[in-house]
Structure formats: structure tokens, C-alpha cells
């Protein structure tokens, strides 16, 4: 059975658990990282030298980096969430790379300040502006399509969906992101998203 090492409250772990649930693939999830610790042990570092989560173990194969993991799993199980044709793949991967390289660095400091450090919004000044700009870009990207990758749910939604949920849950979205709000409604209607993403922020 596939093992997913990483705490359920990590948005990067949520991507993997959500995808596996969408594909109806069973896994064994083990809590690592955050309050559970364990990522700095020699045993874990032999699996993942970055000391991050998630780490995937599948029949002796070890893989880290969440977006690489979801691509691997989608390919292995023949999921339509990863388009078979090259143009569709390129568009999905564009948004997955954008999530890692652009959206996450803009949003992570704000999330840590509010959720982990319990700071007040009023004390953060303009800290929300970089993330707000990125979510505005995303809002326009889904203006004419029901999902980030186009007409159907894809790995682009799997990669970014947990962050959209967090942005709205923290109360920043309001009425400024109408298209993104509709996307979140579509995602929130999915049982796998409800189970693995719509949980208490931590």
C-alpha cells in the first residue's frame, strides 16, 4: 500500500490525499512535520533530505515534492486529471509551477503570521498585497472556465485548490474574487475535497 508521510493539515500533503481520494486509491497516511515532528530524524532524512512533507513511499520507490508526487500518481493510475495530450499537460503544469514558484511564496508568510503566529490582520500592514495580486490573477484565469485547467477538474486544481480554500477561510476574498468563489463552490461540492482540504487551518 502507498504510504504518505506528512500531517493532514499541510496543504502540500492535502494535494496528495485529495488526489488519491479522487482516484479511489487507498493509502496509509502517517503524521510527520509541524507539531508531530519527525522530519529531522536520520530515518526521515534518508527518505527526504529536505526534511519537508509530504514524502511518498510506493513499493519501495520514494518521492518528495508534492507536485511531482501528484503527477506521478496521476500517471501511474491513468487519471484523466492529468490530460493525455501535450497541450493540456502543458497548461496544467504551467499552473502547477506557478503555484510553487509564485503563489506559495506570496501567500506563505501571510499564512504563517495569521495561523501559526496568531497575529492580528491589523498588525500586518501591507503583507496581504502580494498574495492578493496572485489570487486576482487566478480569479481572472477562471473567468471563462469552470476549472483552472479548463472545462474539467485537473491537477492544476489539485495543486492550487487547498490554497484557495485557505485564502477564503482567512477572510481576505470577500467580493473581490467572484470567479474564484465559484470555483471554490465547485471544489467544495466534491466529497474528497471536503474530507481532505476543508479542515481546520493549522
Buried (B, 14 or more C-beta within 10 A) or exposed (E): EBBBBBBBBBBBBBBBBBBBBBBEBEBEBBBBBBEEEBBEEEEBEEBBEEBBBBBBBBEEEEBBBBBEBBBBBBEEBEBEBBBEEEEBBEBBBEBBEBBBEBBBEBBEBBBEBBBEEEBEBEEBEEBBEBBBEBBEEBBEBBEEEBBBBBEEBBBBBBBBBBBBBBBBBBEBBEEEBEBBBBBBEBBBEBEBBBBBBBEEEE
